[in-house]
Amino acid sequence: MDDTLFPAATILLVRDGADGLEVMMVERHANIGFAGGAMVWPGGKVDPADFDEGWLEAAEGLEGLEADERAARVAALREAYEETGILLATRNGEPIGAQALDLTDMRKRVDRDATLFQPLVRGHGLKLATSALRPFARWIPPPALHKRFDTRFYLTPVPSGQDGVQDGSEAVDLVWIKPQAALDDLAAGRRKIIFPTARNLELLALSKTVAQALADVAARPQGIVQPIIENGVLKIRSDLGYPVTEETLDTAMRG
């Protein structure tokens, strides 16, 4: 049995919509092996290039962090760029807007070769805005359940004017949606949402605005969530603020 853990990172991009907090979600291509067809947040495996120490100069706020944490933050922003076209970066300390640069033609190249991401950032006089990321959660699945990703979730507001466009390959649809609306779609069978995403949506739904979400994540205890299976029920820790902490395995696997 292979219980290898693959480091991964996921980013919850949030904004204040007309009716409250919205989060960007993408629909994974149905033919992708893990969570095919599911609504998720942009993210993926940490690449060796994300560990490059050059990011200490090409990004903001990485000093003092462990190498795994630094690489996960770079990976989260790289995946956001690849899957949605949103590039969270600064120039001279100010966030860049959607109209500041036209970097859409580089998305597929970076997707194919992550080593191109740092030269892209440096070449435009930018710094990757890793300091804007707020740790939201960290999940490790039970042994032998499926391919195992040690996934760090990050929360960050999206600068005004950056709306995102799906890449058409890994992500076939992109929506800005209220967390509770996504959960309602799951309950009605309109969307597929896997267990960790659903639990984190429920947690995010407790916040009604971006400001509240940032305050809530700062105040909430952080700890690794590693579900266990007992008598056909998937359970998570009860001390990290999640409104729902268990679900039958059959329901969880249907997503």
N, C-alpha and C positions, 0 to 999 in steps of 0.2 A: 504494500500500500504506500503510495507516494503522498506524504503530507507536507510537501514543499510549500512554503509561504512566499508569495510574490508581492513585493511592496507596490502599492498603488496609491493614487491620490484622486480625489473627487472634489469638485468645487460647486458650491451653492451660490449662484449669482442672483442677488436680490435687488429689488427696486420697489419704490412706493408707487402703486397703481392708483387708479381712480377710486377703487373700493378697498384699498389696503395693500398689505405686503404681497408681492408677487415674486415667484422664483422661476428661473429659466429651467426648463426640462427638455430633453431631447429623446426622440424615439429611436432605439437602436435597430439596425437592420435585422430583419427576421432571420437571416442566414448566419448571423454571428453566433458563435458557439455558446458564449456565456450571456445569459439574459437577453437572448434574441427577441426582438419585438417589444421589449419592456421600455417604459418611460423611466429615464434615469437622469442624473446630472452629468455634465461633461466630466470626463475623467478616464483614467487608464493606468497601465503599468508604468512604474518609474523606469526610465531608461538610463543606461550607464552614463550618457551625456549629461543627465541632470545632476550628477555628482561632481561635475567638473568644477574645480576650485576657482576658475575664472568667474563664476557666478557671484563670488564674494564682492567683485568690483562691478559686475554687470547687473546686479540686483540690489534692492534696498532692504535692509533689515535682517540680513542673514547672519550677521556677526553674532557669535556666542551660541548659535544653535548647533546641535549635533548634526553630523553629516546626513543621517537618514532624514531628519526633519528638513534640512536645507533642500535636499534633492526632491522630497515630496512636494514642497511648496513650488519649486520650479516646475515640476511635472504637472501640478494642478493648473498653472497658468499656461503652460505649453499646450496641454490638452484642451483648455478653453479656447485657445487660439485656433488649433487644428479643427475642432468640431464646430465652432460657432463663429469664428472670425473675430471674436472680441480679444483685444490685446490690452491687458492691464499693465500699463507702463507709464513712466513719467519722463518728462523732459524739463530739465532745470527745476526739478521739484514739483512740477505741475502735472496732473493727469492729462494724458493725451485724449482728445475726443475722436469720434468716429471719422470726422472729416480731416483730421490732422495728417494722416498718412493713408496711402492706398497700398496695403500689404496683402490683399486677398490672393494675389497670384502666388504667394509663397506658401500658402497653407498646405497644399498637397505635397510640396517639396519637403517641408518640415515634418509632415506626417510620415513620409517615407524615410527621412533621415533626421533624427532629432539633433544631430550635431550641428545642423544649420540654424538652430533657433538662437543660440547665443550670438553668432555673427550677424544675424538679422537685427537683434536688439542693439548691439553695439554699433552696427553700421548706420543706424538712423539716430545715433546720439541719444539713445533711450536708456532707462534703467527699469528692469522688471520690478513691478510693484508688489513684491512678496511681503512687504511690511503691511499691506492692506488686508492680508489674509488673517482670519480669526479661526483658530482650531474649534471645530464644531463637534466632532466625534471621531472615534477610531474603532473600527470593527474588524474582528478576526472570526471567520466562520468555524463551525465545529469540524473536527477531523473527519475526513472521508465523506463529507456531504457533497462536495463538488470541488472543482479547481479552486484553490484557496488563495485569496488576496488579503493581505494585511493593508486595509484601506484607511487612509486618513482623509476625513472630510473637513473642508474649509468653507467658511462663510465670508462673503465680501460684497459690498454694494457695487453696482455697475455705474461707471461714470455716465453722466447725462449724454444722450445721443448715441450710445452704443447699444444697438438692439439685437444684433446677432443674426446669422444666416446659417442654416444647417449645411454640413459638408456634402450631403448627398450620397455618402458611402457608408461610413459607420453610423452617422445620424441622418435619418431620412425625414425627420420632422423636428421642428423646434417651436416651443410655445412658452409664453409667459403666463403663468397660472397661479392662482391662489392655492396655497397648500391644501386647504380643506376641499377645494374644488377637485383637485387631483385625487384626493382620497374618496370623494363622492363618486368620481368616475370609476375608481377601482371597485368600490362596493357595487356599482351598477353593471360591472362587467364591460365597461367601455374602454378601459385601459388595463394593460398588464403592468403591475408594479411589484417588484420583489420585496421580500421581507425587510431587509435593512432600509431600503428606500422608504417603504411605508412607515416604519417606525420613526425615521428621521423627519418625514413629512409631518407626522403627528406632533413631534417636538417643535418643529418650526412653526406649525399652525398656532402655537400658544402666543406667538408674537404677532402683533397687528401692524407694526410699522418696521421699517429698516432700523430706526434708532432703537426701538424696543428689542429687536432681534440681537443687535450688537450688545446692548446692555444685558440681555438675558444670557447670552453665551459667555460673557465675561463673569457673570455671577454663578453660573452653573458648575457643579463639580465635573471635572474631566477624568475619564478613566476608560480603559479598554473594554469594549463590549464584545464578549465572546459567547454567543448563544450556546445553550445546551439542549439536548433532546431528552425528554423524560416522558415515557408512556405516550409517545406519538405527539407530544406538544413541544414546540420550539419556544424556549424561554430565554429572557435576557435579565441582566441586573436590574434591581428595583430602586437603586440609590442614585441614579443619574438623571432623574427628571422625566423619563419617558412616560407618557400617559398610558400606553399599552405595553405590557411586558411579556405577553405570551400569545401564541397562536397555534392552532393545530398544524401539524406538519403537512397534512394534505392541502390545507388552505394556503399555507405559505409557499408550497412548491408550485401551486397553480398560478400564484402571483396575479 
